[in-house]
Amino acid sequence: MKHDGWRAQLHRSSDVVIFSKNGKEISGRFAIIPDALRSLPDCIIDAEIVGCDADGTPDFRGLMAGNSAGLCTWCFDLLAIDGKDVHNEHRRERLLQLLSGADQDLLRFSESFDDADKLLAATARMGLEGIVSKKRSAPYIAGPNCGWVKVKTQPWRQANRERYKMFEKD
């Protein structure tokens, strides 16, 4: 599922640091997430920080406004653990195991689904952004690459036609 939030890398070592997809340090913006990460061993997790409304629906406008109510992090890939690169190992299984002892409200495991058509239809019915997919056997590659396919739902695209205005400077 494509979560409507901020892509982030969560770095847990002697301290916790959160980086945006552009490499900017954003830990202070999401102050409650580092506390949840402190219960984990040293690791690097690829994730999406999402703000949800009272119904649990992603609320990107609320996230941009700094609303921390309903804040969670959907974790979808494990890049390193205890200083060891795990790109070519069973990353998702290890991530699920790692998160099993964590705060499930803040650190959530992003499930994968076998039927993309059913998942896209379900996300459209729920008013969600869409889906992201890649081959399960594909290795993790940092940065933009053609291995990922993003499909946004028609209802979401219609509702967010003027979304660009949130990013305009005064």
Order of alpha helices (4+ residues) and beta strands (2+ residues): beta-beta-alpha-beta-alpha-beta-beta-alpha-beta-alpha-beta-beta-alpha
